[in-house]
Amino acid sequence: MSDLPHENDQPDPLDGFDDIVDAETTRDPDLAVIEAGSRTLRTQGGPPQADVPARPEDPEVDKALREVEAELATRWGETKLEPSVSRISALMDVLGEPQRSYPSIHITGTNGKTSTARMVEALLGAFELRTGRYTSPHVQSITERISLDGAPISAERFIETYQDVKPYVEMVDARQEYRLSFFEVLTGMAYAAFADAPVDVAVVEVGMGGSWDATNVIDGDVAVVTPIALDHTDRLGETPAEIAGEKSGIIKQDATVILAQQPVDAAQVLLKKAVEVDATVAREGLEFGVVARQVAVGGQLLTLRGLGGEYPEVYLPLHGPYQAHNAAVALAAVEAFFGVGAQRAESLDIDTVRKAFAAVSSPGRLEVVRRSPTIVLDAAHNPAGAVATAEAVGEAFDFSRLIGVVGASGDKNVRGLLEAFEPLFAEVVVTQNSSHRAMDADELAAIAVEVFGEERVQVEPRLPDALEAAITLAEEEGEYAGGGVLVTGSVITVGEARLLLGRG
């Protein structure tokens, strides 16, 4: 924490901050018109992230990890749900409630959760706290989902943790109508691993929704809600307000809530829940936000307004306006965790904040994996994410000809995703990943033809062939020296492309 200057020397923390609602964002700024009865939070007055892990080099360890993966695969997948926390609660009970042994920051929302979690983790680590981070889905390795001290746990530790909890999982399975799901077992493993470490704080990303999500057996000291948009509408609701109702379930009694800018109807639901549980609220665009930002080499330079003051000249090595807003949300969450704006008025140490943000990475999020031509990977999988990605690509890269490689899941709004990318892609190569959830390439192509026109669509069912075709198209004409390839549509597509292109 930094020392405060003399009280009389401090500028008014509210000077000029009314303009933040309109600064550097295309999201709906109408939170300014919402009147909430909840208390609002306004102050008056880390280590580098590890890359995606590869398969274990030791054949025996690799074999053991594959056996664990195979056992987990026999359980309900992440898209098959029975909306209840009864099974995970039973598992926590027989494990001795490990999730109660450390404070936590709980993150929900539609887009930006993983990047925000990584930023929160980096900030906490830079302030010398031992962190545990649980995120999903993984890009390449299942071990990515559980991190300690800013790095995925080793394959050996993942295997040991599974073996430790397995007898208790089987005990709960025998007593429940349905066996614990894949995600529920992994959540139990994460909470047990964090307690065993032990960690000083857990950073936990919701899998889906909030109220009945398996992660929601914690009572987060800080609840974070990243931007809400339409996704998983068959399970969460068909409007932002309905989805917000599910996601508001992570807001607990007397917690601090950090709200990214939201559609007005979603914000009203979230603020109402905060009132009901007497939670303290900080809203992007009002109590904190992005004051200024400019494109920089490899990322962007930010001035952030936190709960305790202004943080100038913060370098973030990630592209796009949305990542700047994720950074503002992450900073406010960590400030709230440390009591800034409630128990104390001073801001966090600026040098530590700068060091933490400069070390942030987010694999599969506008990640450049190859040059000549430039190949970028981005896990956008719904229309809102695709719009943000398209804006960021246009800002950060000077492509004269961009070829898209799209492999999407069948349960997503694929048309909306393709429409968001249509102005950006000169041509699109449609493909499919190896997941059983993948949309058939021919089915995807039929939609792509309606959006792009037949002459701009190429079909390559195998991802390796799709990548090769896209690279050829990007290099097709000599005048297009600035050609590039964007691989997108699904985290699974991005992960498989990452492996094919020699990363991890």
C-alpha positions as CSV (number, residue, x, y, z in Angstrom):
1,M,0.0,0.0,0.0
2,S,1.3,3.5,-0.8
3,D,1.5,6.3,1.7
4,L,-1.1,9.0,1.3
5,P,0.0,12.6,0.8
6,H,-1.3,15.2,3.2
7,E,-5.1,15.5,3.1
8,N,-5.0,19.1,1.9
9,D,-2.8,18.1,-1.0
10,Q,-5.1,15.5,-2.4
11,P,-7.2,16.3,-5.5
12,D,-10.9,15.8,-5.3
13,P,-11.3,12.1,-6.2
14,L,-14.5,12.8,-8.1
15,D,-13.1,15.6,-10.4
16,G,-13.8,14.7,-14.0
17,F,-15.0,11.2,-13.1
18,D,-18.5,11.8,-14.5
19,D,-16.9,11.5,-17.9
20,I,-15.8,8.0,-17.3
21,V,-19.2,6.6,-18.3
22,D,-18.5,7.7,-21.9
23,A,-14.7,7.2,-22.0
24,E,-13.1,4.5,-24.1
25,T,-16.1,2.1,-24.2
26,T,-18.8,1.1,-26.6
27,R,-20.8,-0.8,-24.0
28,D,-24.1,0.5,-22.7
29,P,-23.3,3.4,-20.3
30,D,-26.8,3.6,-18.8
31,L,-25.8,2.4,-15.4
32,A,-25.6,6.1,-14.7
33,V,-29.4,6.3,-14.7
34,I,-30.0,3.5,-12.3
35,E,-30.8,4.4,-8.8
36,A,-29.9,1.7,-6.3
37,G,-30.8,1.4,-2.6
38,S,-27.6,-0.5,-1.9
39,R,-24.5,1.1,-0.4
40,T,-22.0,2.3,-3.0
41,L,-18.3,2.0,-2.6
42,R,-16.4,5.3,-3.4
43,T,-13.2,6.3,-1.7
44,Q,-13.2,9.9,-0.5
45,G,-10.1,11.2,-0.3
46,G,2.4,-10.3,-9.8
47,P,4.3,-12.9,-10.9
48,P,4.4,-13.8,-14.6
49,Q,1.7,-16.2,-15.7
50,A,2.8,-19.6,-16.8
51,D,2.0,-20.7,-20.4
52,V,-0.3,-23.6,-21.2
53,P,1.3,-26.8,-20.0
54,A,2.3,-29.6,-22.4
55,R,1.7,-33.3,-21.9
56,P,4.0,-34.8,-19.2
57,E,7.3,-35.9,-20.5
58,D,7.5,-38.9,-18.2
59,P,5.5,-41.7,-19.9
60,E,4.3,-43.1,-16.6
61,V,3.0,-39.8,-15.4
62,D,1.4,-39.2,-18.8
63,K,-0.3,-42.6,-18.6
64,A,-1.6,-41.9,-15.1
65,L,-3.0,-38.5,-16.2
66,R,-4.7,-40.1,-19.1
67,E,-6.3,-42.6,-16.8
68,V,-7.6,-39.8,-14.6
69,E,-8.9,-38.0,-17.7
70,A,-10.6,-41.2,-18.9
71,E,-12.3,-41.7,-15.5
72,L,-13.5,-38.1,-15.4
73,A,-14.8,-38.5,-19.0
74,T,-17.3,-41.2,-17.8
75,R,-19.2,-38.5,-15.8
76,W,-21.7,-36.0,-17.1
77,G,-19.9,-33.4,-19.2
78,E,-20.0,-29.7,-18.6
79,T,-23.1,-29.2,-20.8
80,K,-25.3,-31.8,-19.0
81,L,-26.5,-30.2,-15.8
82,E,-29.0,-30.9,-13.0
83,P,-29.3,-27.4,-11.5
84,S,-28.5,-28.1,-7.9
85,V,-25.6,-27.7,-5.4
86,S,-26.7,-30.7,-3.4
87,R,-24.0,-33.0,-4.7
88,I,-21.1,-30.6,-4.4
89,S,-22.3,-29.6,-1.0
90,A,-22.3,-33.3,0.1
91,L,-18.8,-33.7,-1.3
92,M,-17.6,-30.6,0.6
93,D,-19.1,-32.0,3.7
94,V,-17.3,-35.3,3.6
95,L,-14.0,-33.5,2.6
96,G,-14.3,-31.3,5.7
97,E,-15.4,-28.1,4.0
98,P,-12.0,-27.2,2.5
99,Q,-13.5,-24.1,0.8
100,R,-14.1,-22.5,4.1
101,S,-10.3,-22.4,5.0
102,Y,-9.5,-19.4,2.8
103,P,-11.2,-16.2,1.6
104,S,-12.2,-16.0,-2.0
105,I,-13.0,-13.8,-5.0
106,H,-15.9,-15.2,-7.0
107,I,-16.2,-14.3,-10.7
108,T,-19.3,-14.7,-12.9
109,G,-20.5,-13.0,-16.1
110,T,-20.8,-14.0,-19.8
111,N,-17.5,-12.9,-21.3
112,G,-14.1,-12.0,-19.9
113,K,-14.2,-14.2,-16.8
114,T,-10.9,-16.0,-17.4
115,S,-8.9,-13.0,-18.4
116,T,-10.2,-11.1,-15.4
117,A,-9.4,-14.0,-13.1
118,R,-5.8,-14.1,-14.4
119,M,-5.5,-10.3,-13.8
120,V,-6.8,-10.7,-10.2
121,E,-4.4,-13.5,-9.6
122,A,-1.5,-11.5,-10.9
123,L,-2.3,-8.6,-8.7
124,L,-2.7,-10.6,-5.6
125,G,0.5,-12.5,-6.3
126,A,2.4,-9.2,-6.8
127,F,1.2,-8.2,-3.3
128,E,2.8,-11.4,-2.0
129,L,-0.3,-13.4,-1.4
130,R,-0.4,-17.1,-2.2
131,T,-3.1,-17.6,-4.7
132,G,-5.3,-20.5,-6.0
133,R,-7.1,-20.0,-9.3
134,Y,-9.9,-22.2,-10.7
135,T,-11.0,-21.4,-14.3
136,S,-12.7,-23.2,-17.1
137,P,-12.7,-24.5,-19.8
138,H,-9.1,-25.3,-20.4
139,V,-7.3,-24.5,-23.7
140,Q,-5.1,-27.6,-24.0
141,S,-4.5,-29.3,-20.7
142,I,-7.0,-30.2,-18.0
143,T,-4.4,-29.2,-15.4
144,E,-4.7,-25.5,-16.5
145,R,-8.0,-25.3,-14.5
146,I,-6.3,-25.5,-11.1
147,S,-3.5,-23.1,-10.6
148,L,-1.3,-22.3,-7.5
149,D,1.0,-19.3,-7.3
150,G,0.1,-18.2,-10.8
151,A,0.9,-21.5,-12.5
152,P,-1.1,-24.7,-13.4
153,I,-0.5,-27.5,-10.9
154,S,1.8,-30.2,-12.1
155,A,0.4,-33.3,-13.6
156,E,1.7,-35.3,-10.6
157,R,-0.1,-33.0,-8.2
158,F,-3.3,-33.2,-10.3
159,I,-3.2,-37.0,-10.2
160,E,-2.5,-37.0,-6.4
161,T,-5.4,-34.6,-5.7
162,Y,-7.7,-36.8,-7.8
163,Q,-6.6,-39.9,-5.9
164,D,-7.1,-38.1,-2.6
165,V,-10.7,-37.1,-3.3
166,K,-11.7,-40.2,-5.3
167,P,-12.9,-42.3,-2.2
168,Y,-15.1,-39.4,-1.1
169,V,-16.4,-38.8,-4.5
170,E,-17.5,-42.5,-4.7
171,M,-19.1,-42.1,-1.3
172,V,-21.2,-39.2,-2.4
173,D,-22.0,-40.9,-5.7
174,A,-23.5,-43.9,-3.8
175,R,-25.8,-41.6,-1.8
176,Q,-27.1,-39.3,-4.6
177,E,-29.7,-39.8,-7.3
178,Y,-27.0,-38.7,-9.9
179,R,-23.3,-39.2,-9.8
180,L,-21.1,-36.1,-9.4
181,S,-20.4,-34.5,-12.8
182,F,-17.1,-33.9,-14.4
183,F,-17.2,-30.2,-13.4
184,E,-18.3,-31.0,-9.8
185,V,-15.4,-33.4,-9.3
186,L,-12.9,-30.9,-10.6
187,T,-14.4,-28.2,-8.4
188,G,-14.0,-30.4,-5.4
189,M,-10.4,-31.1,-6.4
190,A,-9.6,-27.4,-6.8
191,Y,-11.0,-26.5,-3.4
192,A,-9.2,-29.4,-1.8
193,A,-5.9,-28.5,-3.5
194,F,-6.2,-24.9,-2.3
195,A,-6.8,-26.0,1.3
196,D,-3.9,-28.4,1.1
197,A,-1.4,-25.8,-0.3
198,P,-2.6,-23.7,1.6
199,V,-3.5,-20.6,-0.3
200,D,-4.1,-17.1,1.1
201,V,-7.0,-16.4,-1.3
202,A,-8.8,-18.3,-4.0
203,V,-9.9,-16.8,-7.3
204,V,-12.8,-18.8,-8.6
205,E,-14.5,-18.5,-12.0
206,V,-18.1,-19.8,-12.2
207,G,-18.6,-22.6,-14.7
208,M,-22.1,-21.5,-15.8
209,G,-24.7,-19.2,-14.2
210,G,-24.2,-18.7,-10.5
211,S,-26.9,-19.8,-8.2
212,W,-26.6,-23.5,-8.8
213,D,-23.1,-23.6,-10.2
214,A,-20.9,-26.1,-8.5
215,T,-18.4,-23.3,-7.5
216,N,-21.2,-21.6,-5.5
217,V,-20.4,-23.4,-2.2
218,I,-18.1,-20.6,-1.4
219,D,-19.1,-17.3,0.1
220,G,-16.9,-14.9,-1.8
221,D,-15.7,-11.9,0.1
222,V,-15.8,-10.1,-3.3
223,A,-18.2,-11.0,-6.0
224,V,-17.3,-9.9,-9.5
225,V,-19.8,-9.8,-12.5
226,T,-18.2,-9.3,-15.9
227,P,-20.4,-8.1,-18.8
228,I,-23.6,-10.2,-19.2
229,A,-24.8,-11.1,-22.7
230,L,-26.9,-13.8,-24.2
231,D,-25.3,-17.2,-24.0
232,H,-26.5,-20.6,-22.7
233,T,-30.0,-19.2,-23.1
234,D,-31.6,-22.7,-22.8
235,R,-30.3,-22.9,-19.2
236,L,-29.9,-19.4,-17.9
237,G,-32.7,-17.4,-19.6
238,E,-33.5,-15.6,-22.8
239,T,-32.9,-12.0,-21.7
240,P,-30.0,-10.3,-19.9
241,A,-32.2,-9.8,-16.9
242,E,-33.1,-13.5,-16.6
243,I,-29.4,-14.4,-17.0
244,A,-28.5,-11.8,-14.4
245,G,-30.9,-13.4,-12.0
246,E,-29.0,-16.7,-12.2
247,K,-25.6,-15.0,-12.0
248,S,-26.6,-12.9,-9.0
249,G,-26.6,-16.0,-6.9
250,I,-22.9,-15.5,-6.2
251,I,-23.6,-12.3,-4.3
252,K,-23.6,-13.2,-0.6
253,Q,-24.5,-11.4,2.6
254,D,-22.3,-8.4,3.3
255,A,-20.0,-9.1,0.3
256,T,-18.5,-6.4,-1.9
257,V,-19.8,-6.6,-5.5
258,I,-17.8,-5.3,-8.4
259,L,-20.0,-4.7,-11.5
260,A,-18.6,-4.3,-15.0
261,Q,-20.9,-2.2,-17.2
262,Q,-24.1,-4.1,-17.9
263,P,-27.2,-3.9,-19.9
264,V,-29.7,-1.8,-17.9
265,D,-32.1,-4.7,-17.2
266,A,-29.3,-6.9,-16.0
267,A,-27.8,-4.2,-13.8
268,Q,-31.2,-3.6,-12.1
269,V,-31.4,-7.3,-11.2
270,L,-27.9,-7.4,-9.8
271,L,-28.4,-4.2,-7.8
272,K,-31.7,-5.5,-6.4
273,K,-29.9,-8.7,-5.2
274,A,-27.2,-6.5,-3.6
275,V,-29.8,-4.6,-1.7
276,E,-31.4,-7.8,-0.5
277,V,-28.2,-9.1,1.1
278,D,-26.8,-5.7,2.2
279,A,-23.8,-6.0,-0.2
280,T,-21.6,-3.0,-1.0
281,V,-21.5,-2.2,-4.7
282,A,-18.9,-0.6,-6.9
283,R,-19.9,0.0,-10.5
284,E,-17.8,0.5,-13.6
285,G,-18.3,4.0,-15.0
286,L,-19.3,5.4,-11.6
287,E,-17.0,4.2,-8.8
288,F,-14.2,2.9,-11.0
289,G,-13.3,2.6,-14.7
290,V,-10.9,3.2,-17.6
291,V,-9.9,6.9,-17.7
292,A,-7.7,6.7,-20.8
293,R,-5.9,4.2,-22.9
294,Q,-3.7,4.1,-26.0
295,V,-2.5,1.3,-28.2
296,A,1.1,0.3,-27.4
297,V,3.5,-2.2,-28.9
298,G,2.2,-5.7,-27.8
299,G,-0.7,-4.3,-25.9
300,Q,-2.0,-1.0,-24.5
301,L,-1.1,1.7,-22.0
302,L,-3.9,2.5,-19.5
303,T,-4.9,5.0,-16.9
304,L,-7.3,3.3,-14.6
305,R,-9.5,4.8,-12.0
306,G,-9.7,2.5,-9.0
307,L,-11.7,2.7,-5.7
308,G,-8.8,4.5,-4.0
309,G,-7.6,6.8,-6.8
310,E,-6.0,7.0,-10.2
311,Y,-3.4,4.5,-11.6
312,P,-1.6,6.1,-14.5
313,E,0.8,4.5,-17.1
314,V,-0.3,0.9,-16.5
315,Y,1.0,-1.3,-19.4
316,L,-1.2,-4.3,-20.2
317,P,0.2,-6.8,-22.7
318,L,-3.3,-7.7,-24.0
319,H,-5.2,-6.3,-26.9
320,G,-8.6,-4.6,-27.2
321,P,-10.9,-2.2,-25.3
322,Y,-12.6,-5.1,-23.5
323,Q,-9.3,-6.2,-21.9
324,A,-8.8,-2.6,-20.6
325,H,-12.3,-2.9,-19.0
326,N,-11.4,-6.3,-17.6
327,A,-8.3,-4.7,-16.1
328,A,-10.4,-2.0,-14.4
329,V,-12.7,-4.6,-13.0
330,A,-9.8,-6.8,-11.7
331,L,-8.1,-3.8,-10.1
332,A,-11.3,-2.8,-8.3
333,A,-11.9,-6.4,-7.1
334,V,-8.4,-6.5,-5.6
335,E,-8.8,-3.1,-4.0
336,A,-12.1,-4.2,-2.5
337,F,-10.4,-7.4,-1.2
338,F,-7.8,-5.3,0.6
339,G,-10.5,-3.0,2.0
340,V,-9.7,0.0,-0.2
341,G,-12.8,2.3,-0.2
342,A,-14.3,0.7,2.9
343,Q,-11.8,0.4,5.7
344,R,-9.0,2.5,4.1
345,A,-8.8,5.3,1.6
346,E,-5.3,5.0,0.1
347,S,-4.7,3.4,-3.3
348,L,-2.6,0.3,-3.8
349,D,1.1,0.7,-4.5
350,I,1.3,1.9,-8.1
351,D,4.6,0.2,-8.9
352,T,3.3,-3.1,-7.7
353,V,0.1,-2.7,-9.8
354,R,2.2,-1.8,-12.9
355,K,4.4,-4.8,-12.4
356,A,1.5,-7.2,-12.0
357,F,-0.4,-6.0,-15.1
358,A,2.8,-6.0,-17.2
359,A,3.1,-9.8,-16.5
360,V,-0.4,-10.8,-17.3
361,S,-1.1,-13.3,-20.1
362,S,-4.3,-14.9,-21.3
363,P,-3.6,-17.9,-23.7
364,G,-6.1,-18.2,-26.5
365,R,-7.3,-14.6,-26.2
366,L,-6.0,-12.6,-29.2
367,E,-2.8,-14.6,-28.8
368,V,-0.3,-14.4,-31.6
369,V,1.2,-17.8,-32.2
370,R,3.0,-17.4,-35.5
371,R,4.3,-14.7,-37.9
372,S,4.6,-14.7,-41.7
373,P,1.7,-14.7,-42.0
374,T,0.5,-13.6,-38.6
375,I,-1.8,-16.2,-37.0
376,V,-3.9,-15.1,-34.0
377,L,-6.0,-17.3,-31.8
378,D,-9.1,-16.1,-30.0
379,A,-11.7,-18.1,-28.1
380,A,-14.7,-16.0,-28.9
381,H,-17.7,-18.3,-29.0
382,N,-20.8,-16.1,-28.8
383,P,-21.9,-12.9,-30.6
384,A,-20.9,-10.5,-27.9
385,G,-17.4,-12.0,-27.6
386,A,-17.0,-11.9,-31.4
387,V,-18.0,-8.3,-31.6
388,A,-15.4,-7.4,-28.9
389,T,-12.7,-9.6,-30.7
390,A,-13.5,-8.0,-34.1
391,E,-13.1,-4.5,-32.6
392,A,-9.8,-5.4,-30.9
393,V,-8.4,-7.0,-34.1
394,G,-9.2,-3.9,-36.1
395,E,-7.5,-1.7,-33.5
396,A,-4.4,-3.8,-32.7
397,F,-3.5,-5.3,-36.1
398,D,-3.0,-3.7,-39.4
399,F,-4.1,-6.6,-41.6
400,S,-4.8,-5.8,-45.2
401,R,-6.4,-9.2,-45.7
402,L,-7.6,-11.4,-42.8
403,I,-8.8,-15.0,-43.3
404,G,-11.0,-16.5,-40.6
405,V,-10.8,-20.2,-39.5
406,V,-14.0,-20.9,-37.6
407,G,-15.0,-24.1,-35.7
408,A,-17.9,-23.6,-33.4
409,S,-20.1,-25.7,-31.0
410,G,-23.5,-26.7,-32.2
411,D,-25.2,-25.2,-29.1
412,K,-24.1,-21.7,-29.8
413,N,-25.5,-18.7,-31.7
414,V,-23.3,-19.4,-34.7
415,R,-25.1,-17.1,-37.1
416,G,-24.6,-14.2,-34.7
417,L,-20.9,-15.1,-34.3
418,L,-20.3,-15.2,-38.0
419,E,-22.2,-11.9,-38.6
420,A,-19.9,-10.2,-36.1
421,F,-16.9,-11.3,-38.1
422,E,-18.3,-10.8,-41.6
423,P,-16.9,-7.2,-42.0
424,L,-13.5,-8.3,-40.8
425,F,-12.9,-11.5,-42.8
426,A,-12.0,-11.4,-46.5
427,E,-12.7,-15.1,-46.6
428,V,-13.6,-17.7,-44.0
429,V,-12.6,-21.4,-43.8
430,V,-15.1,-23.3,-41.8
431,T,-14.1,-26.5,-40.0
432,Q,-14.8,-28.5,-36.9
433,N,-12.9,-29.5,-33.8
434,S,-12.7,-33.0,-32.3
435,S,-15.4,-32.4,-29.6
436,H,-18.7,-34.2,-29.7
437,R,-20.2,-30.8,-29.3
438,A,-18.7,-29.4,-32.5
439,M,-21.0,-28.3,-35.2
440,D,-20.7,-30.3,-38.4
441,A,-18.5,-28.4,-40.9
442,D,-21.1,-28.7,-43.7
443,E,-23.8,-27.4,-41.4
444,L,-21.6,-24.5,-40.3
445,A,-20.8,-23.9,-44.0
446,A,-24.4,-23.6,-44.9
447,I,-24.9,-20.8,-42.4
448,A,-21.6,-19.2,-43.4
449,V,-22.7,-19.0,-47.1
450,E,-25.8,-17.1,-46.0
451,V,-23.7,-14.6,-44.1
452,F,-20.6,-14.3,-46.3
453,G,-21.8,-15.5,-49.7
454,E,-20.6,-18.7,-51.4
455,E,-17.5,-17.2,-53.0
456,R,-16.0,-16.2,-49.6
457,V,-16.5,-19.6,-47.9
458,Q,-14.3,-22.6,-48.0
459,V,-15.0,-25.9,-46.2
460,E,-12.3,-28.0,-44.6
461,P,-13.7,-30.5,-42.1
462,R,-10.2,-31.3,-40.7
463,L,-8.6,-28.5,-38.7
464,P,-5.1,-29.1,-40.0
465,D,-6.4,-28.7,-43.5
466,A,-8.3,-25.6,-42.5
467,L,-5.2,-24.0,-41.1
468,E,-3.2,-24.8,-44.2
469,A,-5.9,-23.5,-46.5
470,A,-6.2,-20.3,-44.5
471,I,-2.5,-19.7,-44.6
472,T,-2.5,-20.2,-48.3
473,L,-5.3,-17.7,-48.8
474,A,-3.6,-15.2,-46.6
475,E,-0.5,-15.4,-48.7
476,E,-2.3,-15.8,-52.0
477,E,-1.6,-12.4,-53.6
478,G,1.8,-10.7,-53.3
479,E,0.2,-7.3,-52.8
480,Y,-1.3,-8.5,-49.5
481,A,1.9,-8.4,-47.5
482,G,-0.2,-7.7,-44.4
483,G,-2.3,-10.9,-44.6
484,G,-3.2,-12.8,-41.5
485,V,-5.3,-15.6,-40.0
486,L,-7.7,-15.5,-37.1
487,V,-8.7,-18.9,-35.6
488,T,-11.8,-18.6,-33.5
489,G,-15.3,-19.9,-32.6
490,S,-14.5,-22.2,-29.7
491,V,-12.0,-22.7,-26.9
492,I,-11.6,-26.3,-28.1
493,T,-10.8,-25.1,-31.7
494,V,-8.3,-22.7,-30.4
495,G,-6.6,-25.3,-28.2
496,E,-6.3,-27.8,-30.9
497,A,-5.0,-25.1,-33.3
498,R,-2.5,-24.1,-30.7
499,L,-1.1,-27.6,-30.5
500,L,-1.0,-28.0,-34.3
501,L,0.9,-24.7,-34.5
502,G,3.5,-25.9,-32.1
503,R,2.5,-24.1,-28.9
504,G,2.4,-26.3,-25.8
